[in-house]
Amino acid sequence: MLNATEIVQFLMDFAPRSQPLGLRYFAELEIDTRKVGELVEQGWLRQLSEDAYLLRGDQPGIDGTIAYLQAYTSNLHVGGRTALEWHRMMHHLRFRDRVDLWGRGYCSIPSWAVERLACSYHSHPLFDARMDEGYGLKPLAWRHPQVLVSVPERAILEYVSVSLDLVLIEDVRDIIGSLRNIRLDILQELVDCCSRRDVAWGLKFLAEDEGMNWAQQLRV
């Protein structure tokens, strides 16, 4: 059994920075909850919530917070407008980083994570059972390797689905007008499996109105 000094040294050397650690992480290192509690009392760890800890002096980062949440929510990923921003396909960025998260089912996001991410969470089903729920999700080379991000073709469908509900049509129109490099084969597969036909038709109609070449070939 490692003593407190050895545990702290190990965490400083190998634990991910800016990413909260859950009790599962400590259990894999054979560090029990009693020892974690002692490290908190001694000031080596800071407890953010019931199952989230950081080394002293560390702060939760955007990517690290999302990577932490992925362990607790099925299919959690960055989607919609945020994914398009992260793909650098947006000309007009929001004044403050706001993260649009998507997942399957209920997600209890701790208050510290909500404050850090200024996030919104969407769980309404957008695709039917024919599509693998991980299709069109992958990490970006320049961001956290564990954080899944919607490819642009999936992200625009996600954003349209939210924006139609909120009647943000002009905002969607502006974004669609900037999507010149859409891969039609991937978009078509997503549209074929999209259970929200109003979303598929809305995307096609707005893209045709913006004169996008791929819109004419998109089958809905």
Kinemage of the C-alpha trace (Angstrom):
@kinemage 1
@onewidth
@group {chain A} dominant
@subgroup {mainchain}
@vectorlist {calphas} color= white
{ca met a 1} P 0.000 0.000 0.000
{ca leu a 2} L 1.419 3.371 -1.032
{ca asn a 3} L 1.618 6.120 1.566
{ca ala a 4} L 0.094 9.553 0.992
{ca thr a 5} L 3.334 11.077 -0.334
{ca glu a 6} L 3.804 8.272 -2.857
{ca ile a 7} L 0.193 8.503 -4.016
{ca val a 8} L 0.422 12.261 -4.519
{ca gln a 9} L 3.695 11.899 -6.425
{ca phe a 10} L 2.133 9.264 -8.668
{ca leu a 11} L -0.902 11.472 -9.352
{ca met a 12} L 1.319 14.451 -10.127
{ca asp a 13} L 3.297 12.347 -12.583
{ca phe a 14} L 0.503 10.424 -14.308
{ca ala a 15} L -2.983 11.778 -13.569
{ca pro a 16} L -4.540 13.832 -16.392
{ca arg a 17} L -4.383 17.574 -15.862
{ca ser a 18} L -7.561 19.694 -15.827
{ca gln a 19} L -9.656 16.511 -15.768
{ca pro a 20} L -11.504 15.616 -12.560
{ca leu a 21} L -10.865 12.154 -11.192
{ca gly a 22} L -13.676 9.873 -10.039
{ca leu a 23} L -13.563 7.190 -7.379
{ca arg a 24} L -13.436 4.605 -10.165
{ca tyr a 25} L -10.068 6.047 -11.235
{ca phe a 26} L -8.702 5.696 -7.689
{ca ala a 27} L -10.161 2.187 -7.331
{ca glu a 28} L -8.239 1.068 -10.414
{ca leu a 29} L -5.093 2.243 -8.615
{ca glu a 30} L -6.175 0.316 -5.499
{ca ile a 31} L -6.726 3.570 -3.591
{ca asp a 32} L -9.850 3.190 -1.463
{ca thr a 33} L -12.356 5.889 -0.512
{ca arg a 34} L -10.862 6.220 2.978
{ca lys a 35} L -7.469 7.104 1.553
{ca val a 36} L -9.073 9.545 -0.910
{ca gly a 37} L -10.823 11.202 2.029
{ca glu a 38} L -7.516 11.510 3.868
{ca leu a 39} L -5.902 13.165 0.835
{ca val a 40} L -8.765 15.673 0.794
{ca glu a 41} L -8.341 16.389 4.507
{ca gln a 42} L -4.592 16.839 4.046
{ca gly a 43} L -5.187 19.340 1.229
{ca trp a 44} L -3.660 17.267 -1.578
{ca leu a 45} L -7.003 16.764 -3.302
{ca arg a 46} L -9.933 19.129 -3.748
{ca gln a 47} L -13.408 17.613 -3.854
{ca leu a 48} L -15.654 19.202 -6.478
{ca ser a 49} L -18.672 16.949 -5.914
{ca glu a 50} L -19.499 13.515 -4.549
{ca asp a 51} L -17.419 11.697 -7.170
{ca ala a 52} L -15.082 14.342 -8.603
{ca tyr a 53} L -11.630 15.300 -7.333
{ca leu a 54} L -8.720 17.418 -8.527
{ca leu a 55} L -5.149 17.732 -7.403
{ca arg a 56} L -4.396 20.836 -5.376
{ca gly a 57} L -3.853 23.839 -7.628
{ca asp a 58} L -5.506 22.248 -10.659
{ca gln a 59} L -8.664 23.614 -12.300
{ca pro a 60} L -11.218 21.731 -14.411
{ca gly a 61} L -10.771 22.458 -18.123
{ca ile a 62} L -13.491 22.317 -20.766
{ca asp a 63} L -12.159 19.180 -22.450
{ca gly a 64} L -11.220 17.517 -19.171
{ca thr a 65} L -14.683 18.142 -17.744
{ca ile a 66} L -16.356 16.586 -20.790
{ca ala a 67} L -14.008 13.581 -20.635
{ca tyr a 68} L -14.966 13.142 -16.983
{ca leu a 69} L -18.713 13.327 -17.750
{ca gln a 70} L -18.423 10.758 -20.544
{ca ala a 71} L -17.892 8.040 -17.951
{ca tyr a 72} L -21.372 8.714 -16.546
{ca thr a 73} L -23.532 9.369 -19.625
{ca ser a 74} L -24.106 7.051 -22.574
{ca asn a 75} L -22.952 8.383 -25.946
{ca leu a 76} L -22.055 11.806 -24.506
{ca his a 77} L -20.459 14.014 -27.135
{ca val a 78} L -20.006 17.594 -28.269
{ca gly a 79} L -22.563 18.319 -30.945
{ca gly a 80} L -24.610 20.974 -32.681
{ca arg a 81} L -23.258 24.496 -32.916
{ca thr a 82} L -20.318 23.801 -30.605
{ca ala a 83} L -19.121 20.955 -32.826
{ca leu a 84} L -19.243 23.248 -35.868
{ca glu a 85} L -17.256 25.867 -33.955
{ca trp a 86} L -14.682 23.277 -32.909
{ca his a 87} L -14.377 22.177 -36.541
{ca arg a 88} L -13.643 25.854 -37.313
{ca met a 89} L -16.558 26.077 -39.709
{ca met a 90} L -18.206 29.074 -38.035
{ca his a 91} L -17.463 32.654 -39.031
{ca his a 92} L -19.221 34.184 -36.016
{ca leu a 93} L -18.240 32.669 -32.687
{ca arg a 94} L -20.155 33.209 -29.477
{ca phe a 95} L -18.835 35.771 -27.010
{ca arg a 96} L -18.347 33.111 -24.347
{ca asp a 97} L -17.552 29.447 -24.842
{ca arg a 98} L -20.800 27.529 -24.510
{ca val a 99} L -20.790 23.785 -24.934
{ca asp a 100} L -23.684 21.934 -26.525
{ca leu a 101} L -23.617 18.363 -25.223
{ca trp a 102} L -25.625 15.477 -26.627
{ca gly a 103} L -26.199 12.045 -25.175
{ca arg a 104} L -28.671 9.261 -24.612
{ca gly a 105} L -30.939 9.405 -21.599
{ca tyr a 106} L -30.798 11.348 -18.370
{ca cys a 107} L -27.599 13.160 -17.437
{ca ser a 108} L -27.028 14.659 -14.012
{ca ile a 109} L -24.376 17.324 -14.591
{ca pro a 110} L -22.777 18.594 -11.358
{ca ser a 111} L -23.066 22.314 -10.666
{ca trp a 112} L -19.308 22.854 -11.000
{ca ala a 113} L -19.406 21.327 -14.510
{ca val a 114} L -22.399 23.453 -15.545
{ca glu a 115} L -20.536 26.560 -14.389
{ca arg a 116} L -17.331 25.566 -16.189
{ca leu a 117} L -18.979 24.590 -19.465
{ca ala a 118} L -21.979 26.945 -19.511
{ca cys a 119} L -23.496 23.912 -21.174
{ca ser a 120} L -26.774 22.711 -22.549
{ca tyr a 121} L -27.633 19.013 -22.737
{ca his a 122} L -29.848 17.445 -25.401
{ca ser a 123} L -31.058 13.865 -25.273
{ca his a 124} L -33.989 13.793 -27.701
{ca pro a 125} L -33.598 10.940 -30.223
{ca leu a 126} L -32.580 12.166 -33.665
{ca phe a 127} L -31.652 8.934 -35.464
{ca asp a 128} L -33.383 5.573 -35.662
{ca ala a 129} L -32.063 2.154 -34.691
{ca arg a 130} L -30.564 1.484 -38.124
{ca met a 131} L -27.689 3.829 -37.379
{ca asp a 132} L -24.944 2.985 -34.941
{ca glu a 133} L -25.158 5.647 -32.238
{ca gly a 134} L -21.422 6.276 -32.569
{ca tyr a 135} L -21.617 7.026 -36.297
{ca gly a 136} L -20.234 10.457 -37.109
{ca leu a 137} L -18.534 10.870 -33.734
{ca lys a 138} L -14.777 11.077 -33.314
{ca pro a 139} L -12.170 13.049 -31.374
{ca leu a 140} L -10.455 16.036 -32.948
{ca ala a 141} L -6.695 15.851 -33.417
{ca trp a 142} L -6.151 19.222 -31.714
{ca arg a 143} L -8.337 18.557 -28.664
{ca his a 144} L -8.681 15.957 -25.886
{ca pro a 145} L -8.290 12.452 -27.379
{ca gln a 146} L -11.197 11.057 -25.339
{ca val a 147} L -13.741 13.757 -26.165
{ca leu a 148} L -16.055 12.717 -29.002
{ca val a 149} L -17.236 15.442 -31.382
{ca ser a 150} L -19.900 15.254 -34.081
{ca val a 151} L -18.596 15.505 -37.622
{ca pro a 152} L -20.010 18.589 -39.413
{ca glu a 153} L -22.695 16.568 -41.221
{ca arg a 154} L -24.088 15.227 -37.959
{ca ala a 155} L -23.575 18.519 -36.134
{ca ile a 156} L -25.702 20.529 -38.579
{ca leu a 157} L -28.603 18.068 -38.217
{ca glu a 158} L -28.307 18.311 -34.441
{ca tyr a 159} L -28.285 22.089 -34.578
{ca val a 160} L -31.246 22.255 -36.956
{ca ser a 161} L -33.245 19.959 -34.652
{ca val a 162} L -32.747 22.326 -31.715
{ca ser a 163} L -33.141 25.522 -33.713
{ca leu a 164} L -36.432 24.493 -35.324
{ca asp a 165} L -37.845 23.964 -31.856
{ca leu a 166} L -36.590 27.401 -30.760
{ca val a 167} L -37.496 29.068 -34.072
{ca leu a 168} L -33.904 30.252 -34.691
{ca ile a 169} L -34.294 29.986 -38.457
{ca glu a 170} L -32.145 32.961 -39.467
{ca asp a 171} L -29.267 31.753 -37.332
{ca val a 172} L -29.489 28.314 -38.941
{ca arg a 173} L -29.623 29.886 -42.388
{ca asp a 174} L -26.410 31.828 -41.732
{ca ile a 175} L -24.624 28.705 -40.514
{ca ile a 176} L -25.783 26.555 -43.421
{ca gly a 177} L -24.523 29.219 -45.811
{ca ser a 178} L -20.990 28.701 -44.476
{ca leu a 179} L -20.958 24.905 -44.934
{ca arg a 180} L -19.248 24.609 -48.311
{ca asn a 181} L -17.383 21.367 -47.687
{ca ile a 182} L -20.193 19.073 -46.624
{ca arg a 183} L -19.585 15.414 -47.560
{ca leu a 184} L -22.789 14.393 -49.275
{ca asp a 185} L -22.332 10.631 -48.779
{ca ile a 186} L -22.045 10.999 -45.006
{ca leu a 187} L -24.872 13.530 -44.807
{ca gln a 188} L -27.101 11.286 -46.919
{ca glu a 189} L -26.542 8.322 -44.613
{ca leu a 190} L -27.406 10.476 -41.599
{ca val a 191} L -30.511 11.883 -43.281
{ca asp a 192} L -31.661 8.388 -44.279
{ca cys a 193} L -31.609 7.397 -40.606
{ca cys a 194} L -32.963 10.685 -39.247
{ca ser a 195} L -36.220 10.033 -37.386
{ca arg a 196} L -37.112 13.733 -37.424
{ca arg a 197} L -38.290 14.269 -40.985
{ca asp a 198} L -38.995 17.938 -40.246
{ca val a 199} L -35.280 18.324 -39.481
{ca ala a 200} L -34.207 16.628 -42.718
{ca trp a 201} L -36.644 18.676 -44.801
{ca gly a 202} L -35.742 21.862 -42.949
{ca leu a 203} L -32.043 21.369 -43.666
{ca lys a 204} L -32.671 20.653 -47.341
{ca phe a 205} L -35.030 23.606 -47.787
{ca leu a 206} L -32.728 26.119 -46.084
{ca ala a 207} L -29.646 24.804 -47.880
{ca glu a 208} L -31.381 25.047 -51.259
{ca asp a 209} L -32.459 28.574 -50.374
{ca glu a 210} L -28.814 29.411 -49.660
{ca gly a 211} L -27.774 27.970 -53.028
{ca met a 212} L -25.650 25.141 -51.608
{ca asn a 213} L -24.635 22.693 -54.343
{ca trp a 214} L -25.024 19.624 -52.129
{ca ala a 215} L -28.629 20.509 -51.242
{ca gln a 216} L -29.974 19.719 -54.717
{ca gln a 217} L -28.514 16.216 -54.543
{ca leu a 218} L -29.677 15.474 -51.009
{ca arg a 219} L -32.558 12.976 -50.996
{ca val a 220} L -35.147 13.360 -48.257
